[in-house]
Amino acid sequence: MIKPLPEVTESLRELYAHVYGPVRAKLLMTGIELGVFGQLASPTSASNVAQKLDTHPGNTEILLDGLASIDLITKREGLYRNGDVAQAFLVDGTETYVGGVLQFMDAISSFGVEHMADLVRQGPPEQPSDEALAEETWANYARIGANGQRAGSAQRGVKLIKELPEFPHFRKMLDLGGGAGMFAIAMVSAHPKMSGIVFDRPMIAEVARELIAEYGAGDRVKAIGGNYMSDPIGKDYDLIWSSATLNFAKYDIDPLMRKIHAALRPGGVFVSMHDGLTHEGTKPMEMFIGMVPLSLSGGPRMSFEQGFLADAMQRAGFESIQSRTLESPWGNMDLDIARKRKSPLDG
């Protein structure tokens, strides 16, 4: 009697997709590294791209076909052209070019990937930290990250702030850990009277000053350098905004949250957009998976689980807290809006 085959009710497609995932990422990163997308604003042949970039003609065609297979570019009658997303975000020299941001993310997410099994077997290596180098690294990221902020994130932030009923009465805001400062620049420009302060590490604040000058916002937006955990952050703010930066204070969040509460005027609003992991800290996938290699290599697990910041806001004395989940290019993120109690004189 012939042995029967096993009954199979699941598909292998998802597993195969995981295996091909690194190839998809490498096609994108190779296109960015070589400057391919800057050559494809209009229909162009592979041989013309190879000539312009001084690359191998045959392998250039294979790369372009690969980029077409993942829908970053199109191929029609042998000619290649950027798709809408590539044209918007992958053409170097434009204000919304995010190639540098993606390269930074790729470096973080791929750190130690080839040795993942060894890291799981043996644990993380001992690595001395160099805080000055780390700050310089983050300053460089802030500079390239400015494009990431103005490629849609700052615009979405402005929309959220304008929806607040208090918005017309705002006069002074703080962008806490504001990086390049595009959120503060955009929010202040959307308000007729509000001024803003960008607070971040000294080298990063220098980057913010460059952007403030570029946008001609120096009369209404200032950048201050410091450590928000140990240095004063100012006072009498109507609005404090924070976008994906409080993770650095995860293990000492209560003192920082009390500092934020104290820095607001009575009736002031603190708005934080941040990761909020669900499913026992494993979802959304996009929020978790990018930090796996660094965590395996000994980096701190800095992601927030959903409700972590809202609980800290409550402990700090905020009168009301509203929380919701929003879609973002990086996956779902949480938005917590905390309001400080009004003064009795305000009614």
C-alpha positions as CSV (number, residue, x, y, z in Angstrom):
1,M,0.0,0.0,0.0
2,I,1.4,3.4,-1.0
3,K,1.8,5.8,1.9
4,P,-0.6,8.8,1.5
5,L,0.7,12.3,1.2
6,P,0.1,14.6,4.2
7,E,-3.0,16.7,4.1
8,V,-2.0,20.4,3.7
9,T,-4.4,23.2,4.4
10,E,-2.0,26.2,4.6
11,S,0.0,28.0,1.9
12,L,3.7,28.4,1.7
13,R,3.4,31.8,0.0
14,E,3.9,33.8,3.1
15,L,7.1,32.0,4.0
16,Y,8.5,32.4,0.5
17,A,7.6,36.1,0.8
18,H,9.7,36.4,3.9
19,V,12.7,34.8,2.2
20,Y,12.5,37.2,-0.7
21,G,12.0,40.2,1.6
22,P,15.7,41.1,1.8
23,V,16.0,41.1,-2.0
24,R,13.2,43.6,-2.2
25,A,14.9,45.8,0.3
26,K,18.3,45.5,-1.4
27,L,16.7,46.5,-4.8
28,L,15.4,49.7,-3.2
29,M,18.7,50.5,-1.4
30,T,20.8,49.8,-4.5
31,G,18.5,52.1,-6.5
32,I,19.0,54.8,-3.9
33,E,22.8,54.2,-3.7
34,L,23.3,54.4,-7.4
35,G,21.0,57.4,-8.0
36,V,18.7,55.4,-10.3
37,F,15.5,57.3,-9.6
38,G,17.0,60.6,-10.5
39,Q,17.3,59.3,-14.1
40,L,13.7,58.2,-14.5
41,A,11.5,61.3,-14.4
42,S,10.7,60.5,-18.0
43,P,10.7,57.2,-20.0
44,T,14.3,56.1,-20.4
45,S,16.1,53.0,-21.7
46,A,18.3,50.8,-19.5
47,S,21.3,51.5,-21.8
48,N,20.8,55.3,-21.3
49,V,20.6,54.9,-17.5
50,A,23.7,52.7,-17.5
51,Q,25.6,55.3,-19.6
52,K,24.6,58.2,-17.2
53,L,25.5,56.2,-14.1
54,D,28.5,54.4,-15.6
55,T,27.2,51.0,-14.6
56,H,27.1,47.6,-16.3
57,P,24.4,47.7,-19.1
58,G,23.1,44.2,-18.6
59,N,23.0,44.3,-14.8
60,T,21.5,47.8,-14.9
61,E,18.6,46.3,-16.9
62,I,18.2,43.5,-14.4
63,L,18.1,46.1,-11.5
64,L,15.5,48.2,-13.4
65,D,13.4,45.1,-14.1
66,G,13.6,44.3,-10.4
67,L,12.5,47.7,-9.4
68,A,9.6,47.4,-11.8
69,S,8.7,44.0,-10.3
70,I,8.2,45.7,-6.9
71,D,6.3,48.6,-8.5
72,L,8.7,51.4,-7.7
73,I,9.1,52.1,-11.4
74,T,7.2,51.2,-14.5
75,K,8.3,49.5,-17.7
76,R,6.5,50.2,-21.0
77,E,7.8,49.2,-24.4
78,G,11.3,48.7,-23.0
79,L,11.4,52.2,-21.3
80,Y,11.5,52.8,-17.6
81,R,10.0,55.6,-15.5
82,N,9.5,56.3,-11.9
83,G,6.2,55.4,-10.3
84,D,4.4,58.0,-8.3
85,V,6.0,57.1,-4.9
86,A,9.5,57.0,-6.4
87,Q,9.0,60.3,-8.1
88,A,7.7,61.9,-4.9
89,F,10.3,60.6,-2.5
90,L,13.3,59.0,-4.2
91,V,14.6,61.8,-6.5
92,D,17.7,63.2,-4.8
93,G,17.9,67.0,-4.5
94,T,14.2,67.5,-3.8
95,E,12.7,68.7,-0.5
96,T,10.9,65.4,0.0
97,Y,13.8,63.0,-0.9
98,V,13.9,60.4,1.8
99,G,16.7,58.2,0.4
100,G,19.0,59.2,3.3
101,V,16.3,58.4,5.8
102,L,15.8,55.0,4.3
103,Q,19.6,54.3,4.3
104,F,19.8,55.2,8.0
105,M,16.8,53.0,8.7
106,D,18.4,50.2,6.7
107,A,21.7,50.5,8.6
108,I,19.9,50.2,11.9
109,S,17.5,47.4,10.9
110,S,20.3,45.3,9.3
111,F,22.8,45.7,12.1
112,G,23.9,42.2,13.1
113,V,21.3,40.5,10.9
114,E,23.8,38.1,9.4
115,H,24.8,37.0,12.9
116,M,21.3,36.8,14.3
117,A,21.5,33.1,15.2
118,D,24.9,33.6,16.9
119,L,23.4,36.5,18.9
120,V,20.5,34.4,20.0
121,R,22.9,31.5,21.0
122,Q,25.5,33.6,22.8
123,G,23.9,36.8,23.7
124,P,25.0,40.4,22.9
125,P,28.6,41.4,22.6
126,E,30.2,43.9,25.0
127,Q,30.3,47.2,23.3
128,P,31.5,50.4,25.0
129,S,29.3,53.4,24.2
130,D,30.5,56.6,22.8
131,E,28.0,59.3,23.7
132,A,29.7,62.0,21.6
133,L,29.6,59.8,18.5
134,A,26.0,58.9,19.2
135,E,25.0,62.5,19.4
136,E,26.9,63.3,16.1
137,T,25.1,60.3,14.5
138,W,21.7,61.6,15.6
139,A,22.6,65.1,14.4
140,N,23.4,63.7,11.0
141,Y,20.1,61.8,11.0
142,A,18.2,65.0,12.0
143,R,19.7,66.7,9.0
144,I,18.6,64.0,6.5
145,G,15.4,63.5,8.6
146,A,14.2,67.0,7.8
147,N,13.1,65.6,4.4
148,G,11.2,62.8,6.2
149,Q,9.4,65.3,8.3
150,R,8.4,67.6,5.4
151,A,7.5,64.6,3.2
152,G,4.1,64.3,5.0
153,S,4.8,63.9,8.7
154,A,4.8,67.6,9.5
155,Q,1.7,68.2,7.4
156,R,-0.1,65.5,9.3
157,G,1.1,66.9,12.6
158,V,-0.3,70.3,11.7
159,K,-3.7,68.8,10.8
160,L,-3.9,67.1,14.2
161,I,-3.0,70.3,16.1
162,K,-5.4,72.4,14.1
163,E,-8.2,70.0,15.1
164,L,-7.7,70.8,18.8
165,P,-10.4,73.2,20.2
166,E,-7.7,75.2,22.0
167,F,-5.7,75.8,18.8
168,P,-7.0,79.4,18.1
169,H,-5.8,80.4,21.6
170,F,-2.3,79.0,21.5
171,R,0.5,81.5,21.8
172,K,3.6,79.5,22.6
173,M,4.6,75.9,21.8
174,L,7.4,73.6,22.5
175,D,8.6,70.9,20.1
176,L,10.2,68.5,22.6
177,G,13.0,66.4,21.0
178,G,12.0,68.2,17.8
179,G,15.0,67.1,15.7
180,A,15.2,69.3,12.5
181,G,12.3,71.4,13.7
182,M,10.0,71.0,10.8
183,F,7.0,70.2,13.0
184,A,7.4,73.5,14.9
185,I,8.0,75.4,11.7
186,A,4.9,74.0,10.1
187,M,2.7,74.4,13.2
188,V,3.7,78.0,13.8
189,S,3.2,78.9,10.1
190,A,-0.3,77.5,10.4
191,H,-1.2,79.9,13.3
192,P,-1.3,83.7,13.0
193,K,0.2,84.4,16.5
194,M,1.9,81.3,17.9
195,S,5.7,81.2,18.5
196,G,7.7,78.0,18.9
197,I,10.7,76.5,20.5
198,V,12.5,73.4,19.3
199,F,14.3,71.6,22.1
200,D,16.9,68.9,21.4
201,R,20.5,68.0,22.0
202,P,22.9,70.8,21.2
203,M,24.3,69.4,17.9
204,I,20.7,68.6,16.8
205,A,19.5,72.1,17.7
206,E,22.2,73.4,15.3
207,V,20.5,71.5,12.5
208,A,17.1,72.9,13.5
209,R,18.6,76.5,13.3
210,E,19.7,75.8,9.8
211,L,16.1,74.8,8.8
212,I,14.6,77.7,10.7
213,A,16.8,80.0,8.7
214,E,16.0,78.2,5.4
215,Y,12.3,78.8,6.0
216,G,12.6,82.3,7.2
217,A,11.0,81.5,10.5
218,G,13.6,83.0,12.8
219,D,11.4,85.7,14.2
220,R,8.9,83.1,15.5
221,V,10.8,79.8,16.0
222,K,13.9,79.3,18.1
223,A,16.1,76.2,18.8
224,I,17.5,75.4,22.2
225,G,20.1,72.8,22.9
226,G,20.0,70.6,26.0
227,N,19.1,67.3,27.5
228,Y,15.3,67.2,28.2
229,M,15.9,64.8,31.1
230,S,18.3,66.9,33.1
231,D,18.0,70.5,31.7
232,P,15.2,73.1,32.0
233,I,12.8,73.0,29.0
234,G,11.1,76.3,29.6
235,K,7.7,77.2,30.9
236,D,4.3,78.8,30.1
237,Y,3.7,76.7,27.0
238,D,0.2,76.4,25.6
239,L,1.2,73.4,23.6
240,I,3.9,70.8,23.9
241,W,4.3,68.5,21.0
242,S,6.4,65.3,20.9
243,S,6.8,62.9,18.0
244,A,8.5,59.6,18.5
245,T,11.2,60.9,20.9
246,L,10.2,60.1,24.5
247,N,11.5,56.5,24.1
248,F,14.9,57.7,25.2
249,A,13.2,58.4,28.6
250,K,11.3,55.2,28.8
251,Y,13.0,53.9,31.9
252,D,12.7,57.3,33.7
253,I,9.5,58.6,32.3
254,D,7.8,59.9,35.4
255,P,10.2,62.7,36.2
256,L,10.1,63.8,32.6
257,M,6.3,63.7,32.5
258,R,6.1,65.9,35.6
259,K,8.5,68.3,34.0
260,I,6.3,68.5,30.9
261,H,3.2,69.0,33.1
262,A,4.9,71.8,35.0
263,A,6.1,73.5,31.8
264,L,2.5,74.0,30.5
265,R,0.2,76.9,31.4
266,P,-3.0,75.9,33.2
267,G,-5.3,74.6,30.4
268,G,-2.3,73.7,28.3
269,V,-2.1,70.7,26.0
270,F,0.5,68.0,25.7
271,V,0.3,66.0,22.4
272,S,2.5,62.9,21.9
273,M,2.7,60.7,18.9
274,H,4.6,57.5,19.5
275,D,4.7,53.8,19.0
276,G,2.2,51.7,21.0
277,L,2.9,48.0,20.8
278,T,0.0,45.6,21.2
279,H,-0.4,41.8,21.3
280,E,2.0,41.5,24.3
281,G,4.6,43.8,22.7
282,T,4.8,42.1,19.2
283,K,2.6,44.2,17.0
284,P,2.4,46.3,14.8
285,M,5.1,44.4,12.9
286,E,6.6,47.6,11.4
287,M,7.1,49.1,14.8
288,F,8.7,46.0,16.4
289,I,10.8,44.4,13.7
290,G,13.1,47.3,12.8
291,M,14.6,47.4,16.3
292,V,15.1,43.6,16.7
293,P,18.8,43.5,15.4
294,L,19.8,46.4,17.7
295,S,18.0,44.8,20.7
296,L,19.7,41.5,20.1
297,S,23.0,43.3,20.0
298,G,22.5,44.7,23.5
299,G,20.6,47.9,22.8
300,P,17.8,48.8,25.2
301,R,14.3,47.8,24.3
302,M,12.9,51.3,24.0
303,S,9.5,50.7,22.4
304,F,6.4,51.7,24.3
305,E,3.5,49.3,24.8
306,Q,0.1,50.8,24.2
307,G,-1.1,52.8,27.2
308,F,2.4,53.3,28.7
309,L,2.6,57.1,28.1
310,A,-1.1,57.6,28.9
311,D,-0.5,56.0,32.3
312,A,2.5,58.2,32.9
313,M,0.4,61.3,32.0
314,Q,-2.2,60.3,34.5
315,R,0.4,59.9,37.2
316,A,1.9,63.3,36.4
317,G,-1.4,65.0,37.2
318,F,-3.0,65.7,33.8
319,E,-6.7,66.3,34.1
320,S,-7.8,64.4,31.0
321,I,-6.2,62.1,28.5
322,Q,-7.5,61.1,25.1
323,S,-5.9,58.3,23.1
324,R,-6.3,56.9,19.7
325,T,-4.4,55.0,17.0
326,L,-3.4,56.5,13.7
327,E,-1.9,55.2,10.5
328,S,1.5,56.4,9.6
329,P,4.2,55.4,7.0
330,W,5.9,53.4,9.7
331,G,2.8,51.5,10.7
332,N,0.1,52.3,13.3
333,M,1.1,54.9,15.9
334,D,-0.6,56.0,19.1
335,L,-1.7,59.6,19.7
336,D,-2.1,60.7,23.3
337,I,-3.6,64.2,24.1
338,A,-3.2,65.3,27.7
339,R,-4.7,68.4,29.1
340,K,-3.6,70.3,32.2
341,R,-6.3,71.5,34.6
342,K,-7.4,75.1,33.9
343,S,-6.9,77.8,36.5
344,P,-10.1,78.5,38.6
345,L,-9.9,82.1,37.2
346,D,-10.3,80.6,33.7
347,G,-13.7,79.3,34.6
